[in-house]
């Protein structure tokens, strides 16, 4: 671990099983905290033992709660669970297959698509899944015909990394408009 400029010269010594920590107490940059945690665990970060010593059980509980609320990758505290909502309006069907936006569902526990036919003609719709945004398939998911004004809720029964909705005209040359909602919860 590279030397870090410290803001205080007060030295704290903490002994933990298999970890000896003796260094000035300071606030480390986020990147160095993440590196220290990944290499040595939470005990390698100077402020963790200090919080536990200074605030006792309350500090330890608070630290655990903040750790649970910390959202990996974003670096911010966020309430759990997380909700995702995407709406695509005025998607126009055609004689050839068209698709909604592909959604990354890898971190979602629950997700669904609601498709509504806002146009005058019937449209055939079907969810598709993909492991890599290259290979797409329905994998047993049924195709549905949505007449004008109808909607259908798709809750795919299988899991792959990405999901989208495929749609096309039911009657050649009779285009229609769709609205697709994607909603998911982590």
C-alpha angles and dihedrals in degrees: 000000000000120000115268127209106245126215095208133039095211109119123215123192119201126175118203129166107288092352126091112186120187116156141113114284115248146138110268125209112261094248092055092047090052091048092048092048094048093048103038109009129247093306090070092065108089098218096055097069090038092055090048093048095043099045103025119201093350090056092048092050091047091049092051091049093049090048091053092049094047108109111220113235098011096067093216136107111250135173116258129262104042121215125209124197125180124172125190114192131193098015104172119219122219140183088267125062117277130184142215119232112292113245127210104231098170095111098038126101096193131019140158144176124226112198121190125186105223094172135082100254136062119265131195113226132183135169119240132197131205137184094206112010088257105073111051128179142159092229094201098322110140124242114231131202112225115199121204111302095009127122137194132201114220119200105175112221095209132060132228130147097268137031135189141158122253118205140173141163116286090205116043113250094011105111122190139185126247137193116206123194121192118193129175141169128207 
